[in-house]
Amino acid sequence: MKKLLFILCLFFSLTANSQCVSNQSATIVPVGPYVPGQVVTVNYTLGNFTQLNVNWIIAFEINLGPGWTNLIPITAPGNPAGSTGFWLWDVQNTYPSGLNFGPGWRFVNSSVFNPDWGTSSTGPFTMSFQVTVGQTCTPDNLLVSINVYGDCLTGGWNNGACCSDPAYQIYNGNVQVVSPITSNINHY
């Protein structure tokens, strides 16, 4: 029984880790906690994308909690030694696989073979964006995370292996609601 439990634990720990993305890092300026109206800049770097079974990187999707508003792209990922094409900021795109993507950057491959292939670059990829804390009276969630997608998940390639890398969490907190200070009400 102990041996079976050990094997199951090992299996789940191996599958919970990223398959193709490695060396992810992020900075968020200023550092939280945050109050309504505050503007925050997020810088994210993916150090390496391993191309298992010729699965190429195709998209970076930004996930935001409901406390954020006004998402603005600042710098797109580069394409060091990658395929012909460019990174496009997109708020919504439906891939051939049916994956509903956005907002974030997606790679548009301009080769004559398949525009739904990603880029052959393995990185590093660095990008940045700004978000604003929404005007609210409640402690809304301020989650910030990024999903990295390979073209096997989007339908551009069907022999991939990195189709389930977990989201990279950058920040998880709540809006710090400041209660207004008022003087006592005097009823005459």
Contact map, one row per residue, 1 for C-alpha under 8 A:
11111000000000000000000000000000000000000000000000000000000000000000000000000000000000000000000000000000000000000000000000000000000000000000000000000000000000000000000000000000000000000000
11111100000000000000000000000000000000000000000000000000000000000000000000000000000000000000000000000000000000000000000000000000000000000000000000000000000000000000000000000000000000000000
11111110000000000000000000000000000000000000000000000000000000000000000000000000000000000000000000000000000000000000000000000000000000000000000000000000000000000000000000000000000000000000
11111111000000000000000000000000000000000000000000000000000000000000000000000000000000000000000000000000000000000000000000000000000000000000000000000000000000000000000000000000000000000000
11111111100000000000000000000000000000000000000000000000000000000000000000000000000000000000000000000000000000000000000000000000000000000000000000000000000000000000000000000000000000000000
01111111110000000000000000000000000000000000000000000000000000000000000000000000000000000000000000000000000000000000000000000000000000000000000000000000000000000000000000000000000000000000
00111111111000000000000000000000000000000000000000000000000000000000000000000000000000000000000000000000000000000000000000000000000000000000000000000000000000000000000000000000000000000000
00011111111100000000000000000000000000000000000000000000000000000000000000000000000000000000000000000000000000000000000000000000000000000000000000000000000000000000000000000000000000000000
00001111111110000000000000000000000000000000000000000000000000000000000000000000000000000000000000000000000000000000000000000000000000000000000000000000000000000000000000000000000000000000
00000111111111000000000000000000000000000000000000000000000000000000000000000000000000000000000000000000000000000000000000000000000000000000000000000000000000000000000000000000000000000000
00000011111111100000000000000000000000000000000000000000000000000000000000000000000000000000000000000000000000000000000000000000000000000000000000000000000000000000000000000000000000000000
00000001111111110000000000000000000000000000000000000000000000000000000000000000000000000000000000000000000000000000000000000000000000000000000000000000000000000000000000000000000000000000
00000000111111111000000000000000000000000000000000000000000000000000000000000000000000000000000000000000000000000000000000000000000000000000000000000000000000000000000000000000000000000000
00000000011111111000000000000000000000000000000000000000000000000000000000000000000000000000000000000000000000000000000000000000000000000000000000000000000000000000000000000000000000000000
00000000001111111100000000000000000000000000000000000000000000000000000000000000000000000000000000000000000000000000000000000000000000000000000000000000000000000000000000000000000000000000
00000000000111111100000000000000000000000000000000000000000000000000000000000000000000000000000000000000000000000000000000000000000000000000000000000000000000000000010000000000000000000000
00000000000011111110000000000000000000000000000000000000000000000000000000000000000000000000000000000000000000000000000000000000000000000000000000000000000000000000110000000000000000000000
00000000000000111111110000000000000000000000000000000000000000000000000000000000000000000000000000000000000000000000000000000000000000000000000000000000000000000001110000000000000000000000
00000000000000001111100000000000000000000000000001000000000000000000000000000000000000000000000000000000000000000000000000000000000000000000000000000000000000001101100000000000000000000000
00000000000000000111110000000000000000000000000111110000000000000000000000000000000000000000000000000000000000000000000000000000000000000000000000000000000000000100100000000000000000000000
00000000000000000111111100000000000000000000011111000000000000000000000000000000000000000000000000000000000000000000000000000000000000000000000000010000000000000000100000000000000000000000
00000000000000000101111100000000000000000000011111000000000000000000000000000000000000000000000000000000000000000000000000000000000000000000000000000000000000000000000000000000000000000000
00000000000000000000111110000000000000000000111100000000000000000000000000000000000000000000000000000000000000000000000000000000000000000000000000000000000000000000000000000000000000000000
00000000000000000000111111000000000000000001111000000000000000000000000000000000000000000000000000000000000000000000000000000000000000000000000000000000000000000000000100000000000000000000
00000000000000000000001111100000000000000001111000000000000000000000000000000000000000000000000000000000000000000000000000000000000000000000000000000000000000000000000000000000000000000000
00000000000000000000000111110000000000000111100000000000000000000000000000000000000000000000000000000000000000000000000000000000000000000000000000000000000000000000000001000000000000000000
00000000000000000000000011111000000000000111000000000000000000000000000000000000000000000000000000000000000000000000000000000000000000000000000000000000000000000000000001000000000000000000
00000000000000000000000001111110000000011110000000000000000000000000000000000000000000000000000000000000000000000000000000000000000000000000000000000000000000000000000001000000000000000000
00000000000000000000000000111110000000011100000000000000000000000000000000000000000000000000000000000000000000000000000000000000000000000000000000000000000000000000000000000000000000000000
00000000000000000000000000011111000000011000000000000000000000000000000000000000000000000000000000000000000000000000000000000000000000000000000000000000000000000000000000000000000000000000
00000000000000000000000000011111100000000000000000000000000000000000000000000000000000000000000000000000000000000000000000000000000000000000000000000000000000000000000000000000000000000000
00000000000000000000000000000111110000000000000000000000000000000000000000000000000000000000000000000000000000000000000000000000000000000000000000000000000000000000000000001000000000000000
00000000000000000000000000000011111000000000000000000000000000000000000000000000000000000000000000000000000000000000000000000000000000000000000000000000000000000000000000001111000000000000
00000000000000000000000000000001111101000000000000000000000000000000000000000000000000000000000000000000000000000000000000000000000010000000000000000000000000000000000000000111000000000000
00000000000000000000000000000000111111000000000000000000000000000000000000000000000000000000000000000000000000000000000000000000000010000000000000000000000000000000000000000011110000000000
00000000000000000000000000000000011111000000000000000000000000000000000000000000000000000000000000000000000000000000000000000000000111110000000000000000000000000000000000000011100000000000
00000000000000000000000000000000001111100000000000000000000000000000000000000000000000000000000000000000000000000000000000000000000111100000000000000000000000000000000000000000000000000000
00000000000000000000000000000000011111110000000000000000000000000000000000000000000000000000000000000000000000000000000000000000000110000000000000000000000000000000000000000000000000000000
00000000000000000000000000000000000011111000000000000000000000000000000000000000000000000000000000000000000000000000000000000000011110000000000000000000000000000000000000000000000000000000
00000000000000000000000000011100000001111100000000000000000000000000000000000000000000000000000000000000000000000000000000000000011110000000000000000000000000000000000000000000000000000000
00000000000000000000000000011100000000111110000000000000000000000000000000000000000000000000000000000000000000000000000000000001111000000000000000000000000000000000000000000000000000000000
00000000000000000000000001111000000000011111000000000000000000000000000000000000000000000000000000000000000000000000000000000001111000000000000000000000000000000000000000000000000000000000
00000000000000000000000001110000000000001111100000000000000000000000000000000000000000000000000000000000000000000000000000000111100000000000000000000000000000000000000000000000000000000000
00000000000000000000000111100000000000000111110000000000000000000000000000000000000000000000000000000000000000000000000000000111000000000000000000000000000000000000000000000000000000000000
00000000000000000000001111000000000000000011111000000000000000000000000000000000000000000000000000000000000000000000000000011110000000000000000000000000000000000000000000000000000000000000
00000000000000000000111110000000000000000001111110000000000000000000000000000000000000000000000000000000000000000000000000111100000000000000000000000000000000000000000000000000000000000000
00000000000000000000111110000000000000000000111110000000000000000000000000000000000000000000000000000000000000000000000000111000000000000000000000000000000000000000000000000000000000000000
00000000000000000001111000000000000000000000011111000000000000000000000000000000000000000000000000000000000000000000000001111000000000000000000000000000000000000000000000000000000000000000
00000000000000000001110000000000000000000000011111100000100000000000000000000000000000000000000000000000000000000000000011110000000000000000000000000000000000000000000000000000000000000000
00000000000000000011110000000000000000000000000111110000000000000000000000000000000000000000000000000000000000000000000001000000000000000000000000000000000000000000000000000000000000000000
00000000000000000001000000000000000000000000000011111111100000000000000000000000000000000000000000000000000000000000000001000000000000000000000000000000000000000000000000000000000000000000
00000000000000000001000000000000000000000000000001111110000000000000000000000000000000000000000000000000000000000000000000000000000000000000000000000000000000011100000000000000000000000000
00000000000000000000000000000000000000000000000000111110000000000000000000000000000000000000000000000000000000000000000000000000000000000000000000000000000000111000000000000000000000000000
00000000000000000000000000000000000000000000000000111111000000000000000000000000000000000000000000000000000000000000000000000000000000000000000000000000000000110000000000000000000000000000
00000000000000000000000000000000000000000000000000111111100000000000000000000000000000000000000000000000000000000000000000000000000000000000000000000111000010111100000000000000000000000000
00000000000000000000000000000000000000000000000000100111110000000000000000000000000000000000000000000000000000000000111110000000000000000000000000000111000000000000000000000000000000000000
00000000000000000000000000000000000000000000000010100011111000000000000000000000000000000000000000000000001000000000011111000000000000000000000000011110000000000000000000000000000000000000
00000000000000000000000000000000000000000000000000000001111100000000000000000000000000000000000000000000011100000000111000000000000000000000000000011110000000000000000000000000000000000000
00000000000000000000000000000000000000000000000000000000111110000000000000000000000000000000000000000001111000000000010000000000000000000000000000011100000000000000000000000000000000000000
00000000000000000000000000000000000000000000000000000000011111000000000000000000000000000000000000000001110000000000000000000000000000000000000001111000000000000000000000000000000000000000
00000000000000000000000000000000000000000000000000000000001111100000000000000000000000000000000000001111100000000000000000000000000000000000000001111000000000000000000000000000000000000000
00000000000000000000000000000000000000000000000000000000000111110000000000000000000000000000000000000111000000000000000000000000000000000000000111100000000000000000000000000000000000000000
00000000000000000000000000000000000000000000000000000000000011111000000000000000000000000000000000000010000000000000000000000000000000000000001111100000000000000000000000000000000000000000
00000000000000000000000000000000000000000000000000000000000001111111000000000000000000000000000000000000000000000000000000000000000000000000011110000000000000000000000000000000000000000000
00000000000000000000000000000000000000000000000000000000000000111111000000000000000000000000000000000000000000000000000000000000000000000001111100000000000000000000000000000000000000000000
00000000000000000000000000000000000000000000000000000000000000011111100000000000000000000000000000000000000000000000000000000000000000000001110000000000000000000000000000000000000000000000
00000000000000000000000000000000000000000000000000000000000000011111100000000000000000000000000000000000000000000000000000000000000011010011110000000000000000000000000000000110000000000000
00000000000000000000000000000000000000000000000000000000000000011111111000000000000000000000000000000000000000000000000000000000001111000000010000000000000000000000000000000000000000000000
00000000000000000000000000000000000000000000000000000000000000000111111000000000000000000000000000000000000000000000000000000000001111000000000000000000000000000000000000000000000000000000
00000000000000000000000000000000000000000000000000000000000000000001111100000000000000000000000000000000000000000000000000000000011100000000000000000000000000000000000000000000000000000000
00000000000000000000000000000000000000000000000000000000000000000001111110000000000000000000000000000000000000000000000000000000111100000000000000000000000000000000000000000000000000000000
00000000000000000000000000000000000000000000000000000000000000000000011111000000000000000000000000000000000000000000000000000000111000000000000000000000000000000000000000000000000000000000
00000000000000000000000000000000000000000000000000000000000000000000001111110000000000001000000000000000000000000000000000000001110000000000000000000000000000000000000000000000000000000000
00000000000000000000000000000000000000000000000000000000000000000000000111110000000000000000000000000000000000000000000000000011110000000000000000000000000000000000000000000000000000000000
00000000000000000000000000000000000000000000000000000000000000000000000011111000000000000000000000000000000000000000000000000111100000000000000000000000000000000000000000000000000000000000
00000000000000000000000000000000000000000000000000000000000000000000000011111100000000111000000000000000100000000000000000000111000000000000000000000000000000000000000000000000000000000000
00000000000000000000000000000000000000000000000000000000000000000000000000111110000000100000000000000000100000000000000000001110000000000000000000000000000000000000000000000000000000000000
00000000000000000000000000000000000000000000000000000000000000000000000000011111000000100000000000000000000000000000000000111100000000000000000000000000000000000000000000000000000000000000
00000000000000000000000000000000000000000000000000000000000000000000000000001111111001000000000000000000000000000000001010101000000000000000000000000000000000000000000000000000000000000000
00000000000000000000000000000000000000000000000000000000000000000000000000000111110000000000000000000000000000000000000011110000000000000000000000000000000000000000000000000000000000000000
00000000000000000000000000000000000000000000000000000000000000000000000000000011111000000000000000000000000000000000000110000000000000000000000000000000000000000000000000000000000000000000
00000000000000000000000000000000000000000000000000000000000000000000000000000011111100000000000000000000000000000000001111000000000000000000000000000000000000000000000000000000000000000000
00000000000000000000000000000000000000000000000000000000000000000000000000000010111110000000000000000000000010100000011110000000000000000000000000000000000000000000000000000000000000000000
00000000000000000000000000000000000000000000000000000000000000000000000000000000011111000000000000000000000011100000001000000000000000000000000000000000000000000000000000000000000000000000
00000000000000000000000000000000000000000000000000000000000000000000000000000000001111100000000000000000001111100000001000000000000000000000000000000000000000000000000000000000000000000000
00000000000000000000000000000000000000000000000000000000000000000000000000000010000111110000000000000000001111000000000000000000000000000000000000000000000000000000000000000000000000000000
00000000000000000000000000000000000000000000000000000000000000000000000000011100000011111000000000000000111100000000000000000000000000000000000000000000000000000000000000000000000000000000
00000000000000000000000000000000000000000000000000000000000000000000000000010000000001111100000000000000111100000000000000000000000000000000000000000000000000000000000000000000000000000000
00000000000000000000000000000000000000000000000000000000000000000000000010010000000000111110000000000011110000000000000000000000000000000000000000000000000000000000000000000000000000000000
00000000000000000000000000000000000000000000000000000000000000000000000000000000000000011111100000000111110000000000000000000000000000000000000000000000000000000000000000000000000000000000
00000000000000000000000000000000000000000000000000000000000000000000000000000000000000001111100000001111000000000000000000000000000000000000000000000000000000000000000000000000000000000000
00000000000000000000000000000000000000000000000000000000000000000000000000000000000000000111110000011110000000000000000000000000000000000000000000000000000000000000000000000000000000000000
00000000000000000000000000000000000000000000000000000000000000000000000000000000000000000111111000011100000000000000000000000000000000000000000000000000000000000000000000000000000000000000
00000000000000000000000000000000000000000000000000000000000000000000000000000000000000000001111111111000000000000000000000000000000000000000000000000000000000000000000000000000000000000000
00000000000000000000000000000000000000000000000000000000000000000000000000000000000000000000111111111000000000000000000000000000000000000000000000000000011000000000000000000000000000000000
00000000000000000000000000000000000000000000000000000000000000000000000000000000000000000000011111100000000000000000000000000000000000000000000000000000011100000000000000000000000000000000
00000000000000000000000000000000000000000000000000000000000000000000000000000000000000000000011111100000000000000000000000000000000000000000000000000000111000000000000000000000000000000000
00000000000000000000000000000000000000000000000000000000000000000000000000000000000000000000011111110000000000000000000000000000000000000000000000000000010000000000000000000000000000000000
00000000000000000000000000000000000000000000000000000000000000000000000000000000000000000000011111111000000000000000000000000000000000000000000000000000110000000000000000000000000000000000
00000000000000000000000000000000000000000000000000000000000000000000000000000000000000000001111001111100000000000000000000000000000000000000000000000000000000000000000000000000000000000000
00000000000000000000000000000000000000000000000000000000000010000000000000000000000000000011111000111111000000000000000000000000000000000000000000000000000000000000000000000000000000000000
00000000000000000000000000000000000000000000000000000000000011000000000000000000000000000111100000011111100000000000000000000000000000000000000000000000000000000000000000000000000000000000
00000000000000000000000000000000000000000000000000000000000011100000000000000000000000001111000000001111100000000000000000000000000000000000000000000000000000000000000000000000000000000000
00000000000000000000000000000000000000000000000000000000001111000000000000000000000000001110000000001111110000000000000000000000000000000000000000000000000000000000000000000000000000000000
00000000000000000000000000000000000000000000000000000000001110000000000000011000000000111100000000000111111000000000000000000000000000000000000000000000000000000000000000000000000000000000
00000000000000000000000000000000000000000000000000000000011100000000000000000000000000111100000000000001111100000000000000000000000000000000000000000000000000000000000000000000000000000000
00000000000000000000000000000000000000000000000000000000111000000000000000000000000011110000000000000000111110000000011000000000000000000000000000000000000000000000000000000000000000000000
00000000000000000000000000000000000000000000000000000000010000000000000000000000000011110000000000000000011111000011110000000000000000000000000000000000000000000000000000000000000000000000
00000000000000000000000000000000000000000000000000000000000000000000000000000000001111000000000000000000001111100111111000000000000000000000000000000000000000000000000000000000000000000000
00000000000000000000000000000000000000000000000000000000000000000000000000000000000111000000000000000000000111110110000000000000000000000000000000000000000000000000000000000000000000000000
00000000000000000000000000000000000000000000000000000000000000000000000000000000001110000000000000000000000011111110000000000000000000000000000000000000000000000000000000000000000000000000
00000000000000000000000000000000000000000000000000000000000000000000000000000000000000000000000000000000000001111110000000000000000000000000000000000000000000000000000000000000000000000000
00000000000000000000000000000000000000000000000000000000000000000000000000000000000000000000000000000000000000111110000000000000000000000000000000000000000000000000000000000000000000000000
00000000000000000000000000000000000000000000000000000000000000000000000000000000000000000000000000000000000011111111100000000000000000000000000000000000000100000000000000000000000000000000
00000000000000000000000000000000000000000000000000000000000000000000000000000000000000000000000000000000000111111111100000000000000000000000000000000000000100000000000000000000000000000000
00000000000000000000000000000000000000000000000000000000000000000000000000000000000000000000000000000000000110000111110000000000000000000000000000000010011110000000000000000000000000000000
00000000000000000000000000000000000000000000000000000001010000000000000000000000000000000000000000000000000110000111111000000000000000000000000000000010000110000000000000000000000000000000
00000000000000000000000000000000000000000000000000000001111000000000000000000000001000000000000000000000001110000001111100000000000000000000000000000110000100000000000000000000000000000000
00000000000000000000000000000000000000000000000000000001110000000000000000000010011110000000000000000000001010000000111110000000000000000000000000000000000000000000000000000000000000000000
00000000000000000000000000000000000000000000000000000001100000000000000000000000111000000000000000000000000000000000011111000000000000000000000000000000000000000000000000000000000000000000
00000000000000000000000000000000000000000000000010000001100000000000000000000011111000000000000000000000000000000000001111100000000000000000000000000000000000000000000000000000000000000000
00000000000000000000000000000000000000000000000111100000100000000000000000000001010000000000000000000000000000000000000111110000000000000000000000000000000000000000000000000000000000000000
00000000000000000000000000000000000000000000011110000000000000000000000000000111000000000000000000000000000000000000000011111000000000000000000000000000000000000000000000000000000000000000
00000000000000000000000000000000000000000000111110000000000000000000000000000101000000000000000000000000000000000000000001111100000000000000000000000000000000000000000000000000000000000000
00000000000000000000000000000000000000000000111100000000000000000000000000001110000000000000000000000000000000000000000000111110000000000000000000000000000000000000000000000000000000000000
00000000000000000000000000000000000000000011110000000000000000000000000000111100000000000000000000000000000000000000000000011111000000000000000000000000000000000000000000000000000000000000
00000000000000000000000000000000000000000011100000000000000000000000000001111000000000000000000000000000000000000000000000001111100000000000000000000000000000000000000000000000000000000000
00000000000000000000000000000000000000001111000000000000000000000000000011110000000000000000000000000000000000000000000000000111110000000000000000000000000000000000000000000000000000000000
00000000000000000000000000000000000000001110000000000000000000000000001111100000000000000000000000000000000000000000000000000011111000000000000000000000000000000000000000000000000000000000
00000000000000000000000000000000000000111100000000000000000000000000011111000000000000000000000000000000000000000000000000000001111100000000000000000000000000000000000000000000000000000000
00000000000000000000000000000000000000111100000000000000000000000001111100000000000000000000000000000000000000000000000000000000111110000000000000000000000000000000000000000000000000000000
00000000000000000000000000000000000111110000000000000000000000000001111000000000000000000000000000000000000000000000000000000000011111000000000000000000000000000000000000000000000000000000
00000000000000000000000000000000011111110000000000000000000000000011100000000000000000000000000000000000000000000000000000000000001111100000010000000000000000000000000000000010000000000000
00000000000000000000000000000000000110000000000000000000000000000011100000000000000000000000000000000000000000000000000000000000000111110000000000000000000000000000000000000000000000000000
00000000000000000000000000000000000110000000000000000000000000000000000000000000000000000000000000000000000000000000000000000000000011111000000000000000000000000000000000000000000000000000
00000000000000000000000000000000000100000000000000000000000000000010000000000000000000000000000000000000000000000000000000000000000001111111000000000000000000000000000000000000100000000000
00000000000000000000000000000000000000000000000000000000000000000000000000000000000000000000000000000000000000000000000000000000000000111110000000000000000000000000000000000000100000000000
00000000000000000000000000000000000000000000000000000000000000000000000000000000000000000000000000000000000000000000000000000000000000011111000000000000000000000000000000000010100000000000
00000000000000000000000000000000000000000000000000000000000000000010000000000000000000000000000000000000000000000000000000000000000000011111100000000000000000000000000000000111100000000000
00000000000000000000000000000000000000000000000000000000000000001110000000000000000000000000000000000000000000000000000000000000000000010111110000000000000000000000000000000110000000000000
00000000000000000000000000000000000000000000000000000000000000001110000000000000000000000000000000000000000000000000000000000000000000000011111000000000000000000000000000011110000000000000
00000000000000000000000000000000000000000000000000000000000000011111000000000000000000000000000000000000000000000000000000000000000010000001111100000000000000000000000000111110000000000000
00000000000000000000000000000000000000000000000000000000000000111000000000000000000000000000000000000000000000000000000000000000000000000000111110000000000000000000000011111100000000000000
00000000000000000000000000000000000000000000000000000000000001111000000000000000000000000000000000000000000000000000000000000000000000000000011111000000000000000000000011110000000000000000
00000000000000000000000000000000000000000000000000000000000001110000000000000000000000000000000000000000000000000000000000000000000000000000001111100000000000000000001111100000000000000000
00000000000000000000000000000000000000000000000000000000000111100000000000000000000000000000000000000000000000000000000000000000000000000000000111110000000000000000001111000000000000000000
00000000000000000000000000000000000000000000000000000000000111100000000000000000000000000000000000000000000000000000000000000000000000000000000011111000000000000000111100000000000000000000
00000000000000000000100000000000000000000000000000000000111110000000000000000000000000000000000000000000000000000000000000000000000000000000000001111100000000000000101000000000000000000000
00000000000000000000000000000000000000000000000000000000111110000000000000000000000000000000000000000000000000000000000000000000000000000000000000111110110000000110100000000000000000000000
00000000000000000000000000000000000000000000000000000011111000000000000000000000000000000000000000000000000000000000010000000000000000000000000000011111110000010110000000000000000000000000
00000000000000000000000000000000000000000000000000000011110000000000000000000000000000000000000000000000000000000001110000000000000000000000000000001111111110010000000000000000000000000000
00000000000000000000000000000000000000000000000000000011000000000000000000000000000000000000000000000000000000000000000000000000000000000000000000000111111111111110000000000000000000000000
00000000000000000000000000000000000000000000000000000000000000000000000000000000000000000000000010100000000000000000000000000000000000000000000000001111111110010110000000000000000000000000
00000000000000000000000000000000000000000000000000000000000000000000000000000000000000000000001111100000000000000001000000000000000000000000000000001111111110000000000000000000000000000000
00000000000000000000000000000000000000000000000000000000000000000000000000000000000000000000001110000000000000000001000000000000000000000000000000000011111111000000000000000000000000000000
00000000000000000000000000000000000000000000000000000000000000000000000000000000000000000000000100000000000000000111110000000000000000000000000000000011111111000000000000000000000000000000
00000000000000000000000000000000000000000000000000000010000000000000000000000000000000000000000000000000000000000001100000000000000000000000000000000011111111110000000000000000000000000000
00000000000000000000000000000000000000000000000000000000000000000000000000000000000000000000000000000000000000000000000000000000000000000000000000000001001111110000000000000000000000000000
00000000000000000000000000000000000000000000000000001110000000000000000000000000000000000000000000000000000000000000000000000000000000000000000000000001000011111000000000000000000000000000
00000000000000000000000000000000000000000000000000011110000000000000000000000000000000000000000000000000000000000000000000000000000000000000000000000111100011111110000000000000000000000000
00000000000000000010000000000000000000000000000000011010000000000000000000000000000000000000000000000000000000000000000000000000000000000000000000000001000000111110000000000000000000000000
00000000000000000011000000000000000000000000000000010010000000000000000000000000000000000000000000000000000000000000000000000000000000000000000000001101100000011111100000000000000000000000
00000000000000000000000000000000000000000000000000000000000000000000000000000000000000000000000000000000000000000000000000000000000000000000000000001101100000011111100000000000000000000000
00000000000000000110000000000000000000000000000000000000000000000000000000000000000000000000000000000000000000000000000000000000000000000000000000000000000000000111110000000000000000000000
00000000000000001111100000000000000000000000000000000000000000000000000000000000000000000000000000000000000000000000000000000000000000000000000000111000000000000111111000000000000000000000
00000000000000011100000000000000000000000000000000000000000000000000000000000000000000000000000000000000000000000000000000000000000000000000000000100000000000000001111100000000000000000000
00000000000000000000000000000000000000000000000000000000000000000000000000000000000000000000000000000000000000000000000000000000000000000000000011110000000000000000111110000000000000000000
00000000000000000000000100000000000000000000000000000000000000000000000000000000000000000000000000000000000000000000000000000000000000000000000011100000000000000000011111000000000000000000
00000000000000000000000000000000000000000000000000000000000000000000000000000000000000000000000000000000000000000000000000000000000000000000001111000000000000000000001111110000000000000000
00000000000000000000000001110000000000000000000000000000000000000000000000000000000000000000000000000000000000000000000000000000000000000000001111000000000000000000000111110000000000000000
00000000000000000000000000000000000000000000000000000000000000000000000000000000000000000000000000000000000000000000000000000000000000000000011110000000000000000000000011111000000000000000
00000000000000000000000000000000000000000000000000000000000000000000000000000000000000000000000000000000000000000000000000000000000000000000111100000000000000000000000011111100000000000000
00000000000000000000000000000001100000000000000000000000000000000000000000000000000000000000000000000000000000000000000000000000000000000000111000000000000000000000000000111110000000000000
00000000000000000000000000000000110000000000000000000000000000000010000000000000000000000000000000000000000000000000000000000000000000000011111000000000000000000000000000011111000000000000
00000000000000000000000000000000111100000000000000000000000000000010000000000000000000000000000000000000000000000000000000000000000010000111110000000000000000000000000000001111100000000000
00000000000000000000000000000000111100000000000000000000000000000000000000000000000000000000000000000000000000000000000000000000000000000010000000000000000000000000000000000111110000000000
00000000000000000000000000000000001100000000000000000000000000000000000000000000000000000000000000000000000000000000000000000000000000011110000000000000000000000000000000000011111000000000
00000000000000000000000000000000001000000000000000000000000000000000000000000000000000000000000000000000000000000000000000000000000000000000000000000000000000000000000000000001111100000000
00000000000000000000000000000000000000000000000000000000000000000000000000000000000000000000000000000000000000000000000000000000000000000000000000000000000000000000000000000000111110000000
00000000000000000000000000000000000000000000000000000000000000000000000000000000000000000000000000000000000000000000000000000000000000000000000000000000000000000000000000000000011111000000
00000000000000000000000000000000000000000000000000000000000000000000000000000000000000000000000000000000000000000000000000000000000000000000000000000000000000000000000000000000001111100000
00000000000000000000000000000000000000000000000000000000000000000000000000000000000000000000000000000000000000000000000000000000000000000000000000000000000000000000000000000000000111110000
00000000000000000000000000000000000000000000000000000000000000000000000000000000000000000000000000000000000000000000000000000000000000000000000000000000000000000000000000000000000011111000
00000000000000000000000000000000000000000000000000000000000000000000000000000000000000000000000000000000000000000000000000000000000000000000000000000000000000000000000000000000000001111100
00000000000000000000000000000000000000000000000000000000000000000000000000000000000000000000000000000000000000000000000000000000000000000000000000000000000000000000000000000000000000111110
00000000000000000000000000000000000000000000000000000000000000000000000000000000000000000000000000000000000000000000000000000000000000000000000000000000000000000000000000000000000000011111
00000000000000000000000000000000000000000000000000000000000000000000000000000000000000000000000000000000000000000000000000000000000000000000000000000000000000000000000000000000000000001111
00000000000000000000000000000000000000000000000000000000000000000000000000000000000000000000000000000000000000000000000000000000000000000000000000000000000000000000000000000000000000000111
